[in-house]
Amino acid sequence: MRKIALIAPLIVTIICSCSTTRYYSYDIRLEKPTPSTRLFYENDTMSLSFQFKPRYIEFETYNKLEDGIRINWDELSISVNGEAKRIVHYETGENKVTETQPPTTIPPKSKLVDGLIPTENIKYIISSGKRILLPIYTYPISDNGGKKTKKKILSMKGQKTVFYFPYYLRGVYHSKTFEFLIADVVQRKKK
């Protein structure tokens, strides 16, 4: 009987916290080099489009040229509100955070879809002798009823993220800088 009295408040807390989960969406805009609410950039060399996912920034690059475009992943970086962050790209994988990332060449008239993950968001815990990925969300879409998480999400309004994208074309170094702004964070009713 005593165990039931101790467990009952825990069950009520779990049920109540599940029902108070709030969901959010972000109004993110490309500010530079060319303003775009579609998060899209294009020039004579390539086109790039971006999507901000909860754990990473996905981007699609299309090479318009008759030559390959080489990306040296260890030279790419992002900064959030002026704080630089090392990234790994999604294809390298979360288990190789400290390793050198081999370059990728985008063939002529081809596209590459990949994602950028800040290395600080890749954490592991040891459970039952196994290494388990503990995901940390860069752009969380729910607060699971937590007031601290809600406050953190809502405080992201006005955040600037800069993506530094160096690449090589015919062995010559080029770079583009993309600046994004979280113009608004909106609480939604349901997922």
Secondary structure, DSSP 8 states (H G I E B T S, - for coil): -HHHHHHHHHHHHHHHHHHT--EEEEEEEEEESS-BSS-EEE-SSEEEEEEE-SS-EEEEEEE-SSS-EEE-GGG-EEEETTEEEEEEETTT-GGGTTS----EEE-TT-EEEEEEEEGGGEEEEEETTEEEEEE--SS-SB-TT-HHHHHHHHTTTT-EEEEEEEEEETTEEEEEEEEEEEEEEEEES--
